[in-house]
Amino acid sequence: MTVGYLGDGINDVNAMWEADISLSVDSAVDVGKAAADMVLLEKDLSVLNSGIEEGRRTFANTLKYIFTTSSANFGNMISMAMASAFVGFLPMLPKQILINNFLSDLPALAISTDHVNRETLKSPQKWNVHFIRNFMVFFGLISTLFDLLTFAILLFIFQTGPDLFRTSWFLVSLLTEIGIIFVVRTRGSVFKSRLSQWLLYTSAITIIVTIILIYLPLYELTGFIPIGGFIFFTLTLLSISYLFVTEWLKGWFLMRMG
């Protein structure tokens, strides 16, 4: 049994300390407010429900950010290590990694504004480290497999040199990291869940800026070179395939793990 207590005077302090959750009001005595877990600033108990919903919404969006960054970074770390061992050159320059991190942080920051499904707000969620670990490994390895497929296409089909290889992987890395945001933001279908405007706008802006950056004559600054039309189409198709595959595997993962 969970016991709550609402009090505003000195005589209520002992009961407030013993209760599982204690409430007071802004006009209460100082010792009463100090003993309370929560002080109501409005004369309306409905603010408690609003506060609970906002807390659950914040927690859900925090998990979205953790799922996105942990799986993407874990996958890219493995891909970078494997590529460095076999391709004979750095798969992405340090400055390109920094640009990648900066651009991908824009939609990641907008996750805090995202909508949360009503089903998620009905009951409290728990911090499950094992589930987060399993999610990171599972989707991180999927990201690595798509990276390896990208490497194989670039090296053996298009026979790209270092600069084109780095530019191409930079593009795929950005597109897939945005894609995983769309997938993990809902337990349901990504195509039926409505994104927040900020998340939609920052994702679109990030993609546009990435493409413009690749084609600007800034080789000395960024190390990027323009990507040919057919290679660009292939990489875009590969990134879209990643979105559909991760969306499909998400359902299987949640049934088994979640």
FENTA-V483800 format. One record per residue. RES is the residue in three letters. SS is DSSP state (H for helix, E for strand, C for the rest). OMEGA is omega in whole degrees, 0 to 359 (none if undefined). Layout:
RES_SS_OMEGA, RES_SS_OMEGA
This chain:
MET_C_178, THR_C_184, VAL_C_174, GLY_E_181, TYR_E_178, LEU_E_181, GLY_C_181, ASP_C_184, GLY_C_180, ILE_H_183, ASN_H_182, ASP_H_190, VAL_H_182, ASN_H_179, ALA_H_179, MET_H_179, TRP_H_183, GLU_H_184, ALA_C_177, ASP_C_177, ILE_E_182, SER_E_182, LEU_E_173, SER_E_181, VAL_E_185, ASP_C_181, SER_C_181, ALA_C_176, VAL_C_185, ASP_H_182, VAL_H_176, GLY_H_178, LYS_H_179, ALA_H_181, ALA_H_185, ALA_C_172, ASP_C_182, MET_E_178, VAL_E_180, LEU_E_178, LEU_C_178, GLU_C_179, LYS_C_184, ASP_C_181, LEU_C_179, SER_H_178, VAL_H_177, LEU_H_178, ASN_H_179, SER_H_179, GLY_H_178, ILE_H_179, GLU_H_180, GLU_H_177, GLY_H_179, ARG_H_177, ARG_H_179, THR_H_180, PHE_H_180, ALA_H_180, ASN_H_175, THR_H_177, LEU_H_178, LYS_H_180, TYR_H_181, ILE_H_179, PHE_H_183, THR_H_186, THR_H_182, SER_H_181, SER_H_181, ALA_H_181, ASN_H_178, PHE_H_179, GLY_H_180, ASN_H_179, MET_H_178, ILE_H_180, SER_H_180, MET_H_180, ALA_H_181, MET_H_180, ALA_H_180, SER_H_183, ALA_H_188, PHE_H_187, VAL_C_177, GLY_C_176, PHE_C_178, LEU_C_182, PRO_C_175, MET_C_182, LEU_C_179, PRO_H_181, LYS_H_177, GLN_H_176, ILE_H_179, LEU_H_177, ILE_H_179, ASN_H_181, ASN_H_180, PHE_H_182, LEU_H_182, SER_H_179, ASP_H_182, LEU_H_176, PRO_H_179, ALA_H_178, LEU_H_182, ALA_H_177, ILE_H_181, SER_H_181, THR_H_189, ASP_C_176, HIS_C_178, VAL_C_180, ASN_C_180, ARG_H_180, GLU_H_181, THR_H_183, LEU_H_184, LYS_C_182, SER_C_181, PRO_C_175, GLN_C_181, LYS_C_177, TRP_C_185, ASN_C_183, VAL_H_181, HIS_H_179, PHE_H_179, ILE_H_178, ARG_H_180, ASN_H_178, PHE_H_181, MET_H_182, VAL_H_184, PHE_H_183, PHE_H_174, GLY_H_179, LEU_H_175, ILE_H_177, SER_H_179, THR_H_179, LEU_H_178, PHE_H_175, ASP_H_179, LEU_H_175, LEU_H_177, THR_H_179, PHE_H_182, ALA_H_179, ILE_H_182, LEU_H_186, LEU_H_189, PHE_H_179, ILE_H_182, PHE_C_178, GLN_C_183, THR_C_173, GLY_C_183, PRO_H_185, ASP_H_180, LEU_H_177, PHE_H_182, ARG_H_180, THR_H_182, SER_H_180, TRP_H_175, PHE_H_180, LEU_H_181, VAL_H_181, SER_H_179, LEU_H_183, LEU_H_181, THR_H_178, GLU_H_174, ILE_H_179, GLY_H_182, ILE_H_174, ILE_H_180, PHE_H_184, VAL_H_188, VAL_H_185, ARG_C_178, THR_C_175, ARG_C_177, GLY_C_181, SER_C_179, VAL_C_183, PHE_C_180, LYS_C_182, SER_C_185, ARG_C_177, LEU_C_171, SER_C_181, GLN_H_181, TRP_H_179, LEU_H_179, LEU_H_183, TYR_H_182, THR_H_177, SER_H_180, ALA_H_180, ILE_H_180, THR_H_179, ILE_H_181, ILE_H_180, VAL_H_179, THR_H_181, ILE_H_179, ILE_H_181, LEU_H_181, ILE_H_187, TYR_H_175, LEU_C_179, PRO_C_183, LEU_C_185, TYR_H_182, GLU_H_183, LEU_H_187, THR_H_184, GLY_C_180, PHE_C_173, ILE_C_182, PRO_C_178, ILE_C_179, GLY_C_186, GLY_H_183, PHE_H_177, ILE_H_179, PHE_H_179, PHE_H_180, THR_H_180, LEU_H_178, THR_H_178, LEU_H_178, LEU_H_180, SER_H_177, ILE_H_177, SER_H_177, TYR_H_179, LEU_H_183, PHE_H_181, VAL_H_180, THR_H_177, GLU_H_179, TRP_H_181, LEU_H_178, LYS_H_179, GLY_H_179, TRP_H_181, PHE_H_182, LEU_H_176, MET_H_183, ARG_H_190, MET_H_196, GLY_C_none
